[in-house]
Amino acid sequence: MEPTKKALFESKMDATSLQKLAAINNDQVDEFVAYAIELCEPDSVFVGDDSDMDASYCRMRAIDGQEESQLATNGHTVHFDGYFDQARKKDVTKYLVPADETLDPNLNQVEREEGLAEIEGMQRGAYKGRLMYVRFFCLGATDSAFAIPCLQITDSAYVVHSEELLYRRGYEEFKRQSAADPNFEFFRYRHATGEVDERMTSKNYEDNRVYMDHTRNTVLSVNTQYAGNTVGLKKLSLRLAIRKADREGWLAEHMFIMRCNGPKGRETYLAGAYPSACGKTATAMLPGENIVGDDLAYFKVIDGEFRACNVEAGIFGIITDVNADDDPVIWDVLHRPGEVVFGNLCVKDGKPYWLGMSEETPVAGANYASDEWTEGMVGPDGNVTTLSHKNARYTVQMRDLENADPDWDNKQGLPIGGIIYGGRDSDTSVPVREAYSWDHGVCMMGATLESETTSATIGQEGVRKWNVMSNMDFLSMSVGRYIQNNLDFAKDIKRPKVFGTNYFLKKDGKFLNGKLDKGVWIKWMDLRINGEVDVLDAGYGLIPKYEDLRKLFKEVRDEDYTMEQYVQQFTVNLPEVIAKIGRMEEIYTTKVQDTPEAMKAEMKAERERLEALRAAKGDYISPCDL
C-alpha cells in the first residue's frame, strides 16, 4: 500500500477496516477507495469482509439511520424511496463515451469527460457527516469461471444491506483474484444518496444521475436511492457484463434459470427471457419445479457443455399481485421470520400490505407517499395515491426459497437443455412452439420478441413493443452485434433447443390459456429436449400434437384437455404471423444498421414458408390440417 494512501486511510478508518483493505493487497482497489474518500469527503470509512458480523452491522446501520424500519415479523424491514424515485429513469441513465468512440446511436450517452465532470461535481463532498461503506460482492458463483468481483462504495446502508441479500459475498474472491493477478478485472460502483428529506429519502430527485463508464467498468449514481439505480450489481452491471462477454466470447442475458422435473427423476434445466408482465417470474416459480434464478444468467462453455450460472443470490421482485394462491412459495417467505426487505408498500401496525395481495387491506398507514397516508390522498404530482406503489418490491435470498434448486450455486454452472423466449401477444403466436434450429430460434423468437402493452401501464392497450431477447433496455452495443454474438456462441458443441411461448392468446376478449397452463408447456419442452414426442410443422416453428397435450394436461393439471381447446390455441393465424414478419423486416432495415446476414436469411425463409402455407391452405389453419 502506498504511504500517501495509507495515511489517508488511517485518517478515516479504524485499525480493523484498514487491515481488511490491506489484506486485499491491490493497487486498483486502493486507488478507487482513495479517490472516493477525496471526492466525497466522508467523516469515516467502514470496510466489510464476508463475515456475518459485518453483514449484521450494515443491516443495523440501515435501521438506526432510518433508511429501513423494523416490522412485526422478526427479520423483516421496510424501506421507502422518494415519491418520484420509484423506478429506473431512462433519461438520466447514460453511457460515458470517449470523444473518439461511437456507441450505437439508439443508446443514451454523453461524452465521457463531460459526464464525469457533471456527476463528480454532484458527488463532491456528498459524504460529509456520513459513513462511507466499502463492500465486496461477486456476480456469479465465487471461485468459478463465472465470477466477476464487484466493489461497492456508498453512503447508504440500505444499498449494501440489499446487496447482502441479492449477491454472493466477494471479499475472499477479491483476495483470491488479486493474489493470482494484481491487474484482475472487477466492476466498481460509487453511489451518493445526496441530500435527504425528513423521511431520509433522496431529496433532489430532479438532479439524479446514473452514468456507466464502460471504459473503466464503473457505475456512478447520485441523488437516488431506488435499488435499480443504486444496487449497481443488478441491471447496471448487466450492461457492463454484456461488453465483457463480447470481448471474451460468452453471453450475459436477462433470463431466469429453472429446473423442470421430468419423468423418472429426470432434471432438465431451462433459461428464459420474458419482458415485464409476460410471465417470467411465474414461469421460474412454477409449482412442482425448481428455481435457480429469476432474472440474470451468464452462459459459458464449460467442459464442452452449454452451461449457465445464476448471476445473483436473491430476488428483487415486484410484489404487486403476489398472493397465496398464485405465488405460494414467495408468499411463505414473505410471511415467516427471516431476512426480508420490503420497499414502497403500505405498513399498518407493523404489517406490510400491497396491491393485489388478495387480503383485506387498510385505508390508512405509512406508504410510499406519506407516513400518514389515507385512502384517496393526492400525491405531490396531483395524482391519487394507492395503497402501495405499483413497482413496490420485496428482497429475499435464494436460500430461503423452499423450491430453490439444491444445486443453484454450482460453480460449474448448470447444463441448459432449452432456451425460452416469451412475449405478450393476443392474436398471433401459439402458446408454445419449438424453433427449427439455434439460428432460427435466436432470430425468429429472440430477436423478434414483442410485448403488447396494457392500458394500465401505457394508456393504450395492444401496442406492440419490440424488445430483442428482453434485453433492449440493457444493451451496451449495437443490436446487430448482440444478435451475432448469440448466433456465434457455442457453435462447436450441442446447443439447447429454442422455444417460444405466449400465455396471452385471446378469443372474444378472453384468454385461451389458464394461469398454470404454462406448466404443461414446460413439461412438453422437457419431452422434446429428450426426444420423446413428435411434432407438427406450423411454418414458423414446431408445435405439439393433441394426444401429447391431452396426456400432459391430465398429468400436470388434472384437467381434461379438449380438441376444441387445442384447435383454438394452436390454429396458425397466418395474416397476423406474416404481419409480424413485416414489422420485423422494417425494424431490421430502418432501425438496425448492422443486421446479421443470418437474421435476414431467417426472415426471408420464414416469409416464404408461410406464404406457401397460406397459398395451399388459407389464412387460418387448424393444427389438425398440418
ZAMARGU-4260 file (C-alpha; in steps of 0.2 Angstrom, whole numbers, plus 5000, padded with zeros to 4 digits):
<rodrens>
0) 5000/5000/5000 | 5007/5017/4995 | 5012/5028/5010 | 5001/5043/5005 | 4986/5031/5003
5) 4989/5023/5019 | 4990/5039/5028 | 4973/5044/5020 | 4965/5028/5025 | 4972/5029/5043
10) 4964/5046/5044 | 4947/5039/5040 | 4947/5020/5045 | 4949/5011/5062 | 4963/4998/5063
15) 4951/4984/5058 | 4944/4992/5042 | 4962/4996/5037 | 4968/4979/5040 | 4954/4972/5029
20) 4958/4983/5015 | 4977/4980/5016 | 4974/4961/5016 | 4967/4963/4998 | 4984/4970/4993
25) 4978/4978/4977 | 4983/4995/4970 | 4967/4996/4959 | 4956/4994/4974 | 4966/5006/4985
30) 4965/5019/4971 | 4946/5018/4969 | 4944/5019/4988 | 4956/5033/4990 | 4948/5043/4976
35) 4930/5041/4983 | 4937/5047/5000 | 4945/5063/4992 | 4930/5066/4981 | 4915/5063/4993
40) 4924/5068/5010 | 4916/5055/5022 | 4918/5058/5041 | 4924/5039/5042 | 4925/5023/5032
45) 4919/5006/5035 | 4927/4991/5026 | 4917/4975/5026 | 4923/4957/5023 | 4912/4941/5021
50) 4908/4939/5039 | 4890/4938/5046 | 4895/4951/5059 | 4899/4964/5045 | 4883/4960/5036
55) 4873/4962/5053 | 4882/4978/5056 | 4876/4986/5040 | 4858/4980/5042 | 4858/4988/5059
60) 4865/5004/5052 | 4851/5004/5040 | 4838/5003/5054 | 4847/5015/5066 | 4849/5028/5051
65) 4831/5026/5047 | 4834/5020/5029 | 4824/5005/5035 | 4811/5002/5048 | 4808/4985/5058
70) 4792/4976/5055 | 4782/4965/5067 | 4789/4949/5059 | 4807/4945/5065 | 4820/4950/5052
75) 4808/4960/5041 | 4811/4978/5037 | 4803/4991/5025 | 4812/5004/5015 | 4804/5019/5007
80) 4811/5028/4992 | 4806/5046/4987 | 4789/5049/4979 | 4797/5052/4962 | 4811/5040/4964
85) 4802/5023/4962 | 4810/5016/4946 | 4824/5017/4934 | 4824/5034/4925 | 4830/5030/4907
90) 4833/5048/4903 | 4846/5051/4916 | 4854/5033/4914 | 4868/5036/4901 | 4884/5028/4895
95) 4900/5039/4897 | 4908/5038/4879 | 4925/5044/4875 | 4926/5058/4862 | 4934/5046/4849
100) 4922/5032/4851 | 4904/5029/4845 | 4891/5018/4853 | 4875/5013/4844 | 4865/5029/4841
105) 4850/5021/4850 | 4859/5021/4866 | 4858/5035/4879 | 4875/5043/4880 | 4886/5058/4885
110) 4904/5062/4881 | 4914/5054/4894 | 4924/5069/4901 | 4908/5080/4901 | 4898/5067/4910
115) 4912/5063/4923 | 4913/5082/4927 | 4895/5083/4929 | 4892/5068/4941 | 4908/5071/4950
120) 4903/5089/4953 | 4887/5082/4961 | 4896/5069/4971 | 4909/5081/4978 | 4908/5082/4997
125) 4892/5071/4996 | 4898/5060/5011 | 4901/5075/5023 | 4894/5070/5040 | 4892/5052/5034
130) 4900/5035/5035 | 4907/5028/5018 | 4904/5009/5016 | 4916/4999/5006 | 4909/4982/5002
135) 4915/4967/4991 | 4902/4956/4982 | 4903/4944/4967 | 4892/4942/4952 | 4891/4923/4948
140) 4897/4909/4959 | 4913/4913/4968 | 4930/4904/4964 | 4922/4899/4947 | 4924/4903/4928
145) 4908/4914/4930 | 4914/4925/4945 | 4915/4944/4942 | 4921/4953/4958 | 4912/4969/4962
150) 4917/4984/4973 | 4903/4994/4980 | 4906/5011/4988 | 4891/5020/4995 | 4884/5031/5010
155) 4868/5021/5010 | 4867/5006/5022 | 4851/5001/5014 | 4861/4998/4997 | 4874/4987/5005
160) 4861/4978/5015 | 4851/4974/4999 | 4867/4968/4991 | 4870/4956/5005 | 4853/4948/5001
165) 4855/4948/4982 | 4873/4944/4979 | 4887/4932/4985 | 4899/4940/4997 | 4915/4944/4987
170) 4929/4949/4999 | 4938/4932/4999 | 4936/4932/4980 | 4945/4949/4979 | 4959/4942/4989
175) 4960/4926/4978 | 4960/4935/4961 | 4972/4949/4967 | 4984/4936/4973 | 4983/4927/4956
180) 4984/4943/4945 | 4986/4961/4953 | 4978/4968/4937 | 4962/4957/4938 | 4946/4964/4931
185) 4932/4969/4943 | 4917/4980/4942 | 4916/4995/4953 | 4902/5007/4959 | 4901/5024/4968
190) 4884/5029/4974 | 4879/5045/4984 | 4862/5047/4991 | 4863/5066/4991 | 4853/5077/5002
195) 4839/5069/5011 | 4822/5074/5017 | 4813/5071/5034 | 4809/5053/5028 | 4828/5050/5024
200) 4824/5049/5006 | 4834/5057/4992 | 4828/5075/4990 | 4835/5081/4974 | 4826/5068/4963
205) 4826/5081/4948 | 4845/5080/4948 | 4848/5061/4950 | 4861/5054/4938 | 4866/5036/4934
210) 4881/5035/4922 | 4891/5020/4916 | 4909/5022/4912 | 4911/5006/4902 | 4930/5010/4898
215) 4933/5008/4917 | 4919/4995/4922 | 4912/5008/4933 | 4894/5014/4938 | 4892/5031/4946
220) 4875/5037/4953 | 4869/5051/4964 | 4853/5059/4971 | 4844/5042/4971 | 4840/5028/4982
225) 4829/5016/4972 | 4838/5000/4971 | 4838/4998/4952 | 4849/5014/4951 | 4859/5011/4967
230) 4862/4992/4968 | 4874/4993/4954 | 4876/4974/4953 | 4859/4972/4945 | 4854/4979/4928
235) 4868/4992/4928 | 4881/4978/4929 | 4872/4968/4915 | 4877/4982/4903 | 4895/4980/4909
240) 4894/4961/4908 | 4887/4961/4890 | 4903/4971/4884 | 4914/4960/4894 | 4906/4944/4887
245) 4908/4952/4870 | 4926/4953/4872 | 4928/4936/4880 | 4916/4925/4870 | 4902/4921/4882
250) 4884/4928/4885 | 4876/4939/4898 | 4857/4938/4897 | 4842/4944/4905 | 4835/4927/4909
255) 4828/4916/4923 | 4835/4898/4925 | 4824/4884/4931 | 4824/4865/4933 | 4810/4855/4925
260) 4807/4839/4934 | 4804/4826/4921 | 4799/4808/4921 | 4808/4795/4932 | 4818/4809/4941
265) 4825/4817/4926 | 4831/4835/4928 | 4831/4847/4913 | 4837/4865/4915 | 4829/4879/4905
270) 4833/4898/4904 | 4820/4910/4898 | 4819/4929/4893 | 4802/4937/4896 | 4799/4956/4895
275) 4790/4964/4910 | 4772/4957/4913 | 4774/4942/4901 | 4776/4928/4914 | 4794/4927/4918
280) 4793/4925/4937 | 4778/4914/4936 | 4787/4903/4924 | 4803/4902/4935 | 4792/4898/4951
285) 4781/4885/4943 | 4774/4873/4956 | 4782/4856/4956 | 4798/4863/4948 | 4814/4871/4955
290) 4820/4889/4953 | 4839/4893/4950 | 4837/4911/4947 | 4824/4923/4942 | 4832/4937/4932
295) 4850/4936/4926 | 4861/4922/4918 | 4878/4920/4912 | 4881/4907/4898 | 4898/4899/4896
300) 4905/4883/4888 | 4912/4873/4902 | 4920/4856/4899 | 4912/4856/4882 | 4894/4859/4888
305) 4882/4874/4886 | 4881/4879/4905 | 4873/4894/4914 | 4875/4902/4931 | 4863/4912/4941
310) 4872/4929/4942 | 4863/4933/4958 | 4859/4925/4975 | 4842/4933/4979 | 4827/4940/4971
315) 4822/4959/4970 | 4804/4956/4964 | 4789/4966/4961 | 4777/4962/4975 | 4761/4969/4966
320) 4748/4954/4964 | 4759/4942/4974 | 4746/4931/4983 | 4744/4915/4992 | 4735/4906/4978
325) 4746/4911/4963 | 4763/4913/4972 | 4763/4901/4987 | 4782/4900/4989 | 4785/4918/4989
330) 4770/4921/5000 | 4778/4909/5013 | 4794/4918/5013 | 4786/4935/5015 | 4776/4929/5030
335) 4788/4919/5040 | 4803/4925/5051 | 4819/4928/5041 | 4828/4942/5032 | 4816/4952/5020
340) 4817/4970/5014 | 4800/4977/5008 | 4800/4993/4998 | 4787/5006/4994 | 4772/4997/5000
345) 4760/5001/5015 | 4763/4997/5033 | 4750/4997/5047 | 4753/4991/5064 | 4770/4983/5059
350) 4762/4973/5045 | 4765/4976/5026 | 4751/4977/5013 | 4752/4979/4994 | 4741/4979/4979
355) 4734/4963/4973 | 4738/4953/4989 | 4720/4946/4990 | 4718/4951/5008 | 4708/4965/5016
360) 4720/4980/5017 | 4720/4996/5027 | 4713/5013/5022 | 4727/5022/5031 | 4745/5019/5036
365) 4763/5023/5031 | 4767/5021/5012 | 4777/5027/4998 | 4768/5043/4998 | 4767/5048/5016
370) 4770/5042/5034 | 4751/5047/5036 | 4743/5040/5021 | 4725/5039/5019 | 4715/5031/5005
375) 4711/5044/4991 | 4726/5055/4996 | 4733/5066/4982 | 4751/5065/4980 | 4763/5079/4975
380) 4761/5076/4957 | 4742/5079/4958 | 4738/5060/4956 | 4728/5050/4968 | 4739/5038/4978
385) 4736/5020/4980 | 4739/5008/4995 | 4756/5003/4988 | 4766/5008/4973 | 4764/4998/4958
390) 4783/4995/4957 | 4783/4990/4976 | 4796/4977/4979 | 4802/4963/4990 | 4821/4957/4993
395) 4824/4939/4998 | 4838/4927/4997 | 4838/4912/4986 | 4842/4900/5001 | 4826/4905/5009
400) 4815/4898/4995 | 4808/4881/4998 | 4808/4877/4979 | 4826/4883/4976 | 4836/4870/4967
405) 4849/4862/4979 | 4862/4865/4965 | 4858/4883/4961 | 4875/4889/4966 | 4885/4876/4957
410) 4902/4883/4952 | 4902/4874/4935 | 4885/4881/4931 | 4871/4870/4926 | 4868/4862/4909
415) 4855/4870/4899 | 4843/4860/4888 | 4831/4873/4882 | 4830/4892/4879 | 4813/4901/4880
420) 4808/4917/4873 | 4791/4923/4879 | 4781/4939/4875 | 4763/4946/4877 | 4753/4943/4861
425) 4734/4942/4860 | 4731/4936/4842 | 4747/4930/4833 | 4758/4916/4841 | 4753/4899/4848
430) 4756/4896/4866 | 4771/4886/4863 | 4782/4881/4848 | 4800/4875/4845 | 4812/4883/4833
435) 4819/4873/4819 | 4837/4877/4824 | 4848/4888/4835 | 4849/4901/4822 | 4830/4901/4819
440) 4826/4902/4837 | 4838/4916/4841 | 4832/4926/4825 | 4814/4922/4824 | 4810/4920/4843
445) 4823/4930/4852 | 4827/4945/4840 | 4809/4947/4835 | 4802/4946/4853 | 4787/4958/4856
450) 4776/4963/4870 | 4759/4971/4870 | 4756/4985/4882 | 4742/4986/4893 | 4730/5000/4897
455) 4736/5000/4915 | 4754/5004/4910 | 4753/5014/4894 | 4736/5021/4892 | 4734/5012/4875
460) 4731/4994/4875 | 4738/4982/4862 | 4753/4992/4857 | 4767/4980/4852 | 4784/4985/4859
465) 4799/4976/4851 | 4811/4970/4864 | 4826/4960/4857 | 4828/4945/4869 | 4820/4955/4883
470) 4837/4964/4884 | 4834/4980/4874 | 4835/4992/4889 | 4851/4985/4894 | 4861/4983/4878
475) 4878/4992/4878 | 4882/4988/4860 | 4873/4988/4843 | 4858/4977/4841 | 4866/4968/4827
480) 4882/4964/4836 | 4872/4957/4851 | 4862/4946/4840 | 4878/4940/4830 | 4886/4936/4847
485) 4871/4925/4851 | 4872/4916/4834 | 4890/4913/4836 | 4890/4907/4854 | 4895/4889/4857
490) 4895/4884/4839 | 4906/4869/4841 | 4895/4860/4854 | 4877/4854/4856 | 4867/4869/4859
495) 4850/4870/4868 | 4833/4868/4859 | 4825/4885/4857 | 4806/4888/4861 | 4794/4902/4860
500) 4779/4904/4872 | 4764/4915/4873 | 4752/4915/4888 | 4741/4929/4882 | 4732/4922/4866
505) 4714/4928/4867 | 4697/4925/4858 | 4682/4936/4860 | 4692/4946/4873 | 4695/4930/4884
510) 4712/4922/4887 | 4713/4905/4880 | 4726/4899/4892 | 4724/4896/4911 | 4737/4904/4923
515) 4745/4887/4927 | 4744/4880/4909 | 4762/4886/4907 | 4767/4871/4917 | 4761/4860/4903
520) 4771/4869/4890 | 4786/4867/4901 | 4784/4848/4903 | 4781/4847/4884 | 4798/4856/4881
525) 4806/4843/4893 | 4799/4829/4882 | 4805/4837/4866 | 4823/4840/4873 | 4824/4822/4877
530) 4816/4816/4860 | 4801/4808/4867 | 4786/4816/4857 | 4784/4821/4839 | 4778/4837/4832
535) 4768/4846/4818 | 4777/4859/4807 | 4767/4876/4808 | 4778/4885/4796 | 4785/4896/4810
540) 4790/4883/4821 | 4786/4865/4828 | 4770/4863/4838 | 4763/4849/4850 | 4752/4835/4844
545) 4735/4835/4853 | 4737/4817/4860 | 4753/4823/4869 | 4745/4838/4877 | 4729/4829/4882
550) 4740/4817/4892 | 4751/4831/4899 | 4735/4841/4905 | 4729/4826/4914 | 4746/4823/4922
555) 4751/4841/4926 | 4734/4850/4929 | 4722/4835/4932 | 4711/4843/4918 | 4703/4836/4903
560) 4710/4845/4888 | 4698/4845/4873 | 4701/4845/4855 | 4691/4862/4854 | 4704/4870/4866
565) 4718/4863/4856 | 4711/4869/4839 | 4708/4887/4847 | 4726/4888/4855 | 4736/4880/4840
570) 4727/4887/4825 | 4741/4895/4814 | 4735/4914/4812 | 4744/4917/4795 | 4739/4935/4792
575) 4745/4940/4809 | 4761/4930/4809 | 4765/4937/4792 | 4761/4955/4798 | 4774/4952/4812
580) 4787/4947/4800 | 4783/4963/4790 | 4786/4973/4806 | 4802/4965/4810 | 4808/4967/4792
585) 4805/4986/4793 | 4814/4987/4810 | 4829/4977/4804 | 4830/4988/4789 | 4827/5005/4796
590) 4832/5004/4815 | 4846/4992/4815 | 4861/4996/4804 | 4871/4980/4806 | 4858/4967/4804
595) 4867/4950/4803 | 4865/4941/4786 | 4858/4926/4796 | 4844/4937/4803 | 4840/4942/4785
600) 4840/4925/4779 | 4829/4918/4793 | 4816/4932/4790 | 4816/4928/4771 | 4814/4909/4774
605) 4800/4911/4786 | 4790/4923/4775 | 4792/4911/4760 | 4787/4896/4771 | 4772/4905/4777
610) 4766/4912/4761 | 4767/4895/4753 | 4757/4888/4768 | 4744/4902/4765 | 4743/4898/4747
615) 4740/4880/4750 | 4728/4880/4765 | 4721/4898/4768 | 4723/4911/4781 | 4719/4901/4797
620) 4725/4883/4798 | 4719/4871/4811 | 4733/4861/4818 | 4723/4846/4813 | 4726/4851/4795
625) 4745/4852/4796
</rodrens>
